[in-house]
């Protein structure tokens, strides 16, 4: 088995939690996730932490780290899933985190964030980590709020490059939709137009979009509709 690199203390200027559960989650992610999802997951943590700083929100780094690293694990096991990938992954994550010693209430918060990152609307009533993961994944997938992460963007992407992420992520979503057309992935793929969003995102074209704020956000700081 390849050696797992040590847990970084910082990525760019962003502090990474150093507790035992965070270390265990890092080891799990390094051994279980394909490279494109591992990098996406770490970038999502970095964008979430950066958004929290911009908004002035306090959050639990352990929970955001765990939810970020495990939020797409269901995409790695689509043929074996019995539920939509985010729900399946949330339940696996909940059990894993509790086994590693995370208190049940905190594991529940991480699992909730994982489930809600595929929903159409997330608010602070759902938990700050849920809002942060939702907004962070929207940033990494389609560039929503691209300018918000400008200060750390280049350093984070240098450490965890995008590579073929867009193509591989789109394929994974298409695979889930083919098996479970009633899941949120189908809305994301068809109604939201995921492929078009990704093709014209600032990640794809190298420049911020003319309307970076999410449709329907209306400038509210406490709500985050999913892409």
N, C-alpha and C positions, 0 to 999 in steps of 0.2 A: 504494500500500500504506500503511495507517495507520501512523503513527509508533509505535514500541514504547516504552513508558515505561521509564525507567531502572530497573535492578535495585535494589530497595530494600536498604539496608544492614541494616535491622531491620524486623521486622513485630511490632507490639507491642514486647515487650522481647527478642524472639528474633533472634539474629544470623543473617543470611543470608550464605552463602559468596560471596566476591567474586572468585574465580579466573576465568580465561578460559572454562573448560568450563561453570561455573555460569552465566556470562553468556550463553553460547551456548544453553544449555538454556532459560533464561528467554526469550530471543528466539524460539526455536523454539516454546515453549508459547504465547506471546502471539500468534503468527501461525497456529498449527495447531489449538489446542484451542478448542472452543466455550466461551463464558463460564462456563457452569455447571461444566464439567469443569476449567477453569483455576482457578477459585476453590476447588473441592473439592481439587484437587491441592496448591495452596499451603497451604490449611488443614491438609491431611494432614501436610505437612512441619512446620508449627507444632505440631500435636498430638504428632507423633513426637519433636520436640526437647524438648517439655515433659515428655513421659513419660520420656525419657532422664534429664532433670534430676531428676525425682522418684525414679527408680530408682537414680540414682548411676552410670549407665552412660556410658562413653566411646564416642563414635561418630564417624564421618567425615561431616561436614556436606555435603561435596561429593556423596558417594554417596547420602545420604538425600535431598538436594535433587533430584538427577537422577532417582532412583527415584520420588520423590513426583510430580514434574512429568510423568513419562512413564508412570506405571503404568496409566493408563486410555486410552492412545493407541489401543489396539486396538479400543476401543468406537467410535472415530470412523471405522472402515473395515471394518465387519462384512461388507458384501457382497464385499469384496476379500480378506478373510482366508482362509487355508487351514488355520489351526489355531485353537484356543481363543484368545480375545482377549488373555489375559494372556501366553500363550506367543508369539503373533505380535508383540505389543507389546514384549516383552522382547528379542526378536531385533533388531527395528528399533532399539530403544534402545541395545543393545550396539554395533551398528555405528555409530550416530550418535555415541555418546560416544567411541569409539575414534578416529573421524575428527576429533573436536574436540581430541584430544590426551590423553584420559584413559587411563592405563595399562590394559592388557588385563585385569589381575587386578581392578582397581577397576571396570571396565565389567562384568566378570562378576558382581561382587558386586551391582551395581545391577540387572542383569538377573535374578539369582536372587531378589532381593527382589520384583521385579515379578511373577515367576511365582508365588512362594509366597504373595503376599497373597491369593490365591484358594484356597489350600489349607486343610484343616481344622485343621492343627496346625503351629505354627512354634516352634522353640526357638533358644536362643542358639548351638547347634551349627550352625545355618543362617546365622549372622551377625547381629550386633546390629541392623544396618540392616533386615534382613528382619523381625525381631521388631517393630521400631519402626514400619515401614510397615504391617505387619499390624494392629497395635493401633491405629495412627492412623486407618487407613481404617475400622476397626470403630467407632471413636469418631465419625467424621464421618458415616458412613452410618446407624448405628442408635443412637448415643449410648452405646455401651459405654465405661465409664470417664469418663463425663461430668464427674463431680466432680473428676477428676484434673487437668483443664484449667481449673478455675474461675478461677485467677489471671489467665490471659491470654485467656479465652474471648471476653469481650465486645469487647476491642480487636481480636482477630483477625477476628472475624465482622464487625465494623464496617469493617475494611479490605478483606475479601473476603467479601461477604455471601452467604448461602445462596440467596436468591431462590427460583427454581423447581427447585432441585437435586433434591429428593426425587422429584418427578414425572418429570423428564427422565431421571434416573439409572435409575429403575425401568423406564421405557420402553426405554432402551438395553439393559438386562439382558434384558428380554422379547424384544427383537429378536434378541439372540444365541441365546437358548434356542430360538427358532423355527427358527433355521438350524442350530444345533449342540446338539442336546438331550443329547449325551454330555459336555458340558463342565461345569466346576465352577459355571458360572452357573446351570445347571438345579438343582443341589443348593441353591444359595443362594436361588433363587426359590421352589422347591417344598418341599424338605425343611426348610430353615431358616425358610421363611415370610417372605421379605424384605419383602413389602408390609405384613404385619401388624407386623413388628418396627419398620419405619419409621413406621407410623401411630401407634404407642404409644411412640416414642422421646422422650426429653426435648427433642429439637429440635422435635418436632411438638407436644408438650403443654406445653412451657415449664417443666418441672420435672424434677429428677433421678428416674430410675426407682428402684423400691424394691429392686431387685437389679441393681446396676450392674456387678458383676463377671461375667465371662463364665461361662456354664454349663460346668462341668468344670474351671475354672481352679483351684479349691481353694485360692486365695490364693498360688499359686506366683509368684514374681517373675520367673522366667526363661523362662516359656513363654507363648504367646499363641495360642489357637485362633482361627481366623477366624470372623467372624460367620456 
